[in-house]
Amino acid sequence: MKKKEFKTKEEEKSYRQGWSKIANKISLTRLLSAFLLIPIAKVFENLAGLGNVSAVAFSAAVLPTDAIDGFIAKNFNAKSLTGFMLDKFSDKLYFLFALILIAINYQMAFLILAGMELSIFGLSLVKGANGISYEASPVGRSKTVLLGLSILTAFLSMSIPELRTYAEYYNWSIKETLNGINLNGLTNTLFSFTFFMQGLTFIDYLGKENEMKSNKETEKKNPKEVLLEIKNSLIFIKNHHKTISDVDFFAEYQESETDVNKIKELVLKFEEDNMPK
């Protein structure tokens, strides 16, 4: 994409902040959608026996938004820490609720993926006491795509019996075609590949954690100390959220350091440098 030219720095900042807000709203929509997935499926199941059809349609509309907000943030230089956190939370929560729904109605084996997603999410929170990682690895991105495809295929496979019932009742012309469709094999294959990639992602995540520990001597902390540091970090973010969310700050410092204490120093320095004279 051709780089846009600006007359003033303020014009550039306004442009990037505008696109950042759009990307954040898309991520926020996906976050809210995570909490709506199971209720919507249950409502359609009770009203029309189309709970799985509603789930696959809803997921097909929601999951691509992950690529859309990422495209906006990357190509319009609109990355922000707020956007990063929204994107992270919305992805994990939607996947978690979708996998739980599939495990209940289709295969309990999908709970394994749900557990691994929850584990990685928990590790990222604990890691927040020591450092922050802004970029997903190629393995992680590949896993995310495979997981999304697995979820859509599983919901679609679960939808076939519901569609067959309607096709038989209303004598639709596609009823013979539906009788010949069986997506269980494809679903199981995608699940196997996703499980493998999920394991690689987990190993990659632990490898990064060990690398960070080897590069910097850190004392072992008990759970109370870790929770206290997370609490202090959240308080700091609350008190300085405007600076941390600022696209200029994020663009300038996102690649410089991942250590939380260093980031806090940079936040305070950024605020001091940008105080009205």
C-alpha positions in Angstrom: 0.0 0.0 0.0 1.3 3.4 -1.0 2.4 5.5 2.0 0.2 8.5 2.6 2.0 11.9 2.8 1.0 14.5 5.4 1.5 18.2 5.6 1.9 18.3 9.3 2.7 16.0 12.2 -0.7 16.7 13.8 -2.5 15.7 10.5 -0.6 12.4 10.5 -1.4 11.8 14.1 -5.1 12.5 13.6 -5.1 10.2 10.6 -3.5 7.3 12.5 -5.7 7.8 15.6 -8.8 7.7 13.4 -7.9 4.4 11.9 -6.8 3.1 15.3 -10.3 3.8 16.7 -11.9 2.0 13.8 -9.6 -1.1 14.3 -10.4 -1.0 18.1 -14.1 -0.9 17.5 -13.9 -3.9 15.2 -12.0 -5.8 17.9 -14.5 -4.7 20.6 -17.3 -6.0 18.4 -15.6 -9.4 18.2 -15.1 -9.3 22.0 -18.8 -8.7 22.6 -19.7 -11.3 20.0 -17.9 -13.9 22.0 -20.4 -13.5 24.8 -23.3 -13.6 22.3 -22.3 -16.8 20.5 -23.8 -19.4 22.9 -27.0 -17.5 23.7 -27.7 -16.9 20.0 -27.2 -20.6 19.3 -29.5 -21.6 22.1 -32.2 -19.2 21.1 -32.2 -20.4 17.5 -32.1 -24.0 18.7 -35.2 -23.5 20.9 -37.1 -21.4 18.3 -36.4 -23.2 15.1 -34.0 -26.1 15.7 -31.2 -24.2 13.9 -28.7 -23.7 16.7 -25.8 -25.0 14.8 -26.8 -23.2 11.6 -26.9 -19.9 13.5 -23.5 -20.7 15.1 -21.7 -21.3 11.8 -23.4 -18.2 10.2 -22.5 -16.0 13.2 -18.9 -17.3 13.3 -18.4 -16.9 9.6 -19.3 -13.2 10.0 -17.2 -12.7 13.2 -14.0 -14.6 12.6 -12.8 -12.7 9.5 -12.8 -9.4 11.5 -9.6 -10.6 13.1 -7.9 -10.2 9.8 -9.6 -6.9 9.1 -8.6 -5.0 12.3 -5.0 -6.5 11.9 -4.9 -5.2 8.3 -6.0 -1.7 9.4 -3.6 -1.5 12.2 -0.6 -2.7 10.1 -1.3 -0.9 6.8 -2.5 2.4 8.3 0.2 2.6 11.0 -2.5 2.5 13.6 -1.2 0.1 16.1 -1.8 0.8 19.8 -1.5 -1.1 23.0 -5.3 -0.8 23.6 -5.8 -2.4 20.2 -3.3 -5.1 20.8 -5.0 -6.1 24.1 -8.5 -5.9 22.6 -7.4 -8.1 19.8 -5.8 -10.6 22.1 -8.7 -10.9 24.5 -11.4 -11.0 21.8 -9.7 -13.8 19.8 -9.1 -16.0 22.9 -12.6 -15.5 24.3 -14.4 -16.2 21.0 -12.3 -19.3 20.4 -12.9 -20.5 23.9 -16.7 -20.1 23.8 -16.9 -21.7 20.3 -14.8 -24.7 21.4 -16.9 -25.2 24.5 -20.1 -25.1 22.4 -18.6 -27.6 19.9 -17.4 -29.9 22.7 -20.9 -30.0 24.2 -22.8 -30.7 21.0 -20.2 -32.5 18.8 -17.0 -33.9 20.2 -15.7 -33.6 23.7 -12.2 -33.8 22.2 -12.5 -30.1 21.3 -12.2 -29.4 25.1 -8.5 -30.3 24.7 -8.1 -27.3 22.3 -10.2 -25.1 24.7 -7.9 -26.1 27.6 -4.7 -25.3 25.6 -6.1 -22.0 24.5 -7.0 -21.2 28.1 -3.5 -22.2 29.2 -1.8 -20.0 26.7 -4.1 -17.1 27.7 -3.2 -17.7 31.4 0.5 -17.8 30.6 0.3 -14.5 28.8 -1.3 -12.9 31.9 1.4 -14.2 34.2 4.0 -13.2 31.7 2.6 -9.7 31.9 4.3 -9.4 35.3 7.7 -9.7 33.7 7.3 -8.6 30.0 5.0 -8.0 27.1 5.1 -9.6 23.6 3.6 -7.6 20.9 3.9 -9.7 17.8 2.5 -13.2 17.3 4.9 -15.8 15.8 4.3 -17.4 12.3 3.5 -20.6 14.2 0.9 -18.8 16.3 -0.7 -17.1 13.3 -0.9 -20.4 11.4 -2.5 -22.0 14.4 -5.1 -19.2 14.6 -6.1 -19.7 11.0 -6.3 -23.5 11.4 -8.3 -23.1 14.6 -10.8 -20.8 12.9 -11.2 -23.2 10.0 -11.7 -26.1 12.4 -14.4 -24.2 14.3 -16.3 -23.3 11.1 -16.0 -26.8 9.7 -17.2 -28.3 13.0 -20.2 -26.0 13.2 -21.0 -26.7 9.5 -20.8 -30.4 10.1 -23.2 -30.1 13.0 -25.5 -28.0 10.8 -26.1 -30.7 8.1 -28.6 -32.7 10.1 -30.6 -29.5 10.9 -30.7 -28.6 7.2 -31.6 -32.1 6.2 -34.7 -31.9 8.5 -35.8 -28.7 6.9 -35.1 -30.0 3.4 -37.2 -33.1 4.0 -40.0 -31.2 5.5 -40.2 -28.5 2.8 -39.1 -30.9 0.0 -36.2 -28.7 -1.1 -34.4 -29.7 -4.2 -31.1 -29.9 -2.3 -32.2 -32.6 0.1 -30.4 -35.4 -1.9 -27.2 -33.3 -2.0 -27.4 -32.8 1.8 -27.9 -36.6 2.3 -24.6 -37.2 0.6 -22.6 -34.6 2.6 -20.5 -35.8 5.5 -17.9 -33.4 6.9 -16.8 -35.5 9.9 -13.6 -36.7 8.2 -12.6 -33.1 7.2 -13.5 -31.8 10.7 -11.4 -34.5 12.4 -8.4 -33.9 10.0 -8.5 -30.1 10.7 -8.8 -30.8 14.4 -5.7 -33.0 14.3 -3.6 -30.4 12.4 -4.9 -27.7 14.8 -4.0 -29.8 17.8 -0.5 -30.3 16.4 -0.1 -26.5 15.7 -1.5 -25.7 19.1 1.2 -27.9 20.7 3.9 -26.1 18.6 2.5 -22.7 19.7 2.6 -23.8 23.3 6.2 -25.0 23.0 7.1 -21.7 21.1 5.6 -19.7 23.9 7.5 -21.5 26.6 10.7 -21.2 24.5 10.2 -17.4 24.4 9.7 -17.3 28.2 12.8 -19.4 28.8 14.8 -17.2 26.4 13.7 -14.1 28.3 14.7 -15.6 31.6 18.1 -16.6 30.2 18.8 -13.1 28.9 17.8 -11.5 32.2 18.3 -12.8 35.7 15.0 -12.9 37.5 14.3 -14.1 41.0 11.5 -16.7 41.4 8.3 -15.2 42.7 5.5 -16.9 44.5 1.9 -16.5 43.1 1.1 -13.7 45.5 4.1 -11.7 44.3 3.1 -12.3 40.6 -0.5 -11.2 41.2 0.8 -8.1 43.1 3.0 -7.1 40.1 0.1 -7.7 37.7 -2.1 -5.5 39.9 0.6 -2.8 40.0 1.0 -3.0 36.3 -2.8 -2.6 35.8 -2.9 0.4 38.2 -0.1 2.0 36.2 -1.9 1.3 32.9 -5.1 2.8 34.4 -3.3 6.0 35.5 -1.4 6.4 32.2 -3.8 4.8 29.7 -4.0 7.8 27.5 -0.2 7.8 26.9 0.0 4.0 26.5 -2.9 4.0 24.0 -1.4 6.8 22.0 -0.4 5.7 18.6 2.7 7.9 18.6 4.0 6.3 21.7 3.2 2.8 20.5 4.8 3.4 17.1 8.0 4.8 18.7 8.5 2.3 21.5 6.8 -1.0 20.5 10.0 -2.5 19.1 12.4 -1.1 21.6 11.9 -3.1 24.8 9.5 -5.7 26.2 10.4 -5.3 29.9 7.5 -3.9 31.8 9.7 -1.7 34.1 11.5 -0.3 31.0 8.2 0.4 29.3 7.0 2.3 32.5 10.2 4.4 32.2 9.5 5.1 28.6 5.9 6.1 29.3 7.0 8.6 31.9 9.7 10.0 29.6 7.2 10.3 26.7 4.8 12.2 29.0 7.6 14.5 30.2 8.8 15.1 26.6 5.2 15.9 25.4 4.1 18.1 28.3 3.0 21.6 27.2 5.9 24.0 27.6 
